[in-house]
Amino acid sequence: MNPGTNFADEPFFPPFRDEGELVASWGEAQLIKYLDGKTELRGGSKEDRLAAHEWISLFWHEAVVGEG
């Protein structure tokens, strides 16, 4: 803090960054849900991602999943 600087000029909280919430995982594949309602499937092998898509189709069929 510099002399003569007002505390009101300094941001108290760092900028917000929505890192998402882990909903489920299969091997290395992770299903992430963000605050805006979007979902993303990140990482994993082909088999992990196939297992994830099967689970999504059975238990969360209304989800639209982006590939990450």
Protein Blocks (a to p, Z undefined) as FASTA:
>chain_A
ZZhiafklpcfbdcdddebjafbdchjbccdddfkopacdeejifklmmmmmmmmmmmmm
mbccddZZ
